[in-house]
Structure formats: C-alpha cells, structure tokens
Amino acid sequence: QVQLVESGGGLVQAGGSLRLSCTVSGRTSSNYHMGWFRQAPGKEREFVAVINWSGANKYYADSVKGRFTISRDNAKNTVYLQMNSLKPEDTAVYYCAADLVVSNPASNRRVDYENWGQGTQVTVSS
C-alpha cells in the first residue's frame, strides 16, 4: 500500500519561503508522477504543480509559476515543493498525490491521482 507523508508547512510572512516535502513509502520503484494540490477554506482543491516520474517534465499552475519549484529525489522517494515570494492567497492545506499510471502524461487533474497524503498547513500572513 502506497503511503504519502507531507511535511514542512508552517506560518510565514508574505514574501517569505517554505519548502514542503512528501515522502512516499510502499513502492519499490519511483515509477509514479507526483503532484501538489492545495485547498483553501471554502474552496475546492486546486492543482499547484506536477513532476513526471523521471523528473524531466514539470508543470505549474499560472498562479504559482515563477515562484514555486517542484523537484524530486528518487533515491529518497521524496518530492519537494520550494515556495518563494509567498503571498497571503497561498494560504491553504497543501497535499501531495501520486499517479501510478506513468503510461499517461503527468496530469493536473485530481481524478488521475490514486494516492494522497494527509496534507500540511501553509499560512502566509500579510
């Protein structure tokens, strides 16, 4: 059974940085795409960034492009989300998710992800 555990959330002032980590267990290989999503209070969960299984392809939501960077270390089964120039509107619970069907392109759709972490809170104060 695949398990995902996020860490690195917290409280930061606007303009600051945080790095989220997501460690995957229960898999013997790194053949999975990894996505980050977020959900603010009263809003639907939205796509933030995705990295394909090899790390060669990365895609970002327009709202975070140029500020956030997704990366992965397959030797550690860990995916990272480096968040810079944070804004109050980035406040949300951040979730990592794994898409095990690597024959498909890396996706920005929630329905394509079979496994999810429990989420980590990111709060950006103004």
Secondary structure by P-SEA (a helix, b strand, c coil): cbbbbbcbbbbbcccbbbbbbbbbcccccccbbbbbbbbcccccccccccccccccbbbbcccccccbbbbbcccccbbbbbbcccccccccbbbbbbbcccccccccccccccccccbbbbbbcc
